[in-house]
Amino acid sequence: MPKEHNGSTSEISEEDARRLFTLTPDDHYFLRTTRVDSQRLYRALVLLWARVERVLLSEAGSIPEAVIKQVSKQLGLAPSVLSQL
């Protein structure tokens, strides 16, 4: 049985970030038309955060670094592109 998420995303492990915040092929298809890298990463984070936490993001600064790294790696982007928002 898979390990459950403990609900505390402020200190999420890299393993949990990888398990919970993985983009599906449909997610990649949805994001493909977003041409600006910072917007594509932000939209991916909003999409996954809403799916996992069941709340919408108010700002990207509240997302744990492990989650940002995990999602940006999947998109082939540097986490620093979020500073261009």
C-alpha positions in Angstrom: 0.0 0.0 0.0 1.4 3.5 -0.9 2.6 5.7 1.9 0.1 8.4 2.7 0.8 12.1 2.4 1.0 13.5 5.9 -0.7 16.8 5.0 2.2 19.0 5.9 3.5 20.3 2.6 5.8 22.9 4.1 8.3 20.2 4.8 7.6 17.7 2.0 10.4 15.2 1.3 11.8 14.8 -2.2 10.3 11.3 -2.4 6.8 12.6 -1.6 7.3 15.5 -4.1 8.2 13.0 -6.8 5.3 10.7 -5.9 2.6 13.3 -5.5 3.6 16.1 -7.9 4.2 14.2 -11.2 2.8 15.6 -14.4 0.7 13.2 -16.5 0.9 13.1 -20.3 -2.4 15.0 -20.3 -0.9 17.7 -18.1 2.0 18.1 -20.5 -0.5 18.4 -23.4 -2.4 21.1 -21.6 0.8 23.0 -20.8 2.4 22.7 -24.3 0.8 25.9 -25.6 2.1 28.1 -22.8 5.1 29.6 -24.5 6.7 31.7 -21.6 8.7 29.4 -19.4 7.8 31.1 -16.2 4.1 30.9 -17.0 4.4 27.2 -18.0 6.1 26.3 -14.7 3.6 28.4 -12.6 0.6 26.8 -14.4 2.0 23.4 -13.8 2.5 24.2 -10.1 -1.1 25.5 -9.8 -2.5 22.5 -11.5 -0.6 20.0 -9.4 -1.0 21.9 -6.1 -4.8 22.0 -6.7 -4.9 18.3 -7.4 -2.8 17.3 -4.4 -3.8 19.9 -1.7 -7.3 20.6 -3.0 -6.7 24.4 -2.7 -5.7 27.0 -5.3 -2.4 28.8 -4.9 -2.3 32.4 -4.1 1.4 32.8 -4.8 4.3 30.6 -5.9 6.4 31.6 -2.9 4.3 29.4 -0.6 5.3 26.2 -2.5 8.0 24.0 -0.9 11.3 24.0 -2.8 11.2 20.2 -3.3 7.9 20.6 -5.2 9.2 23.4 -7.4 12.4 21.4 -8.2 10.4 18.3 -9.0 7.9 20.1 -11.4 10.6 22.2 -13.0 12.7 19.1 -13.7 9.7 17.5 -15.5 9.4 20.5 -17.7 13.1 20.8 -18.4 13.2 24.3 -16.8 15.3 25.8 -14.1 13.3 26.6 -10.8 14.7 30.2 -11.1 12.4 31.0 -14.0 9.6 31.6 -11.5 11.4 34.9 -10.6 10.4 36.2 -14.0 6.7 36.2 -13.2 
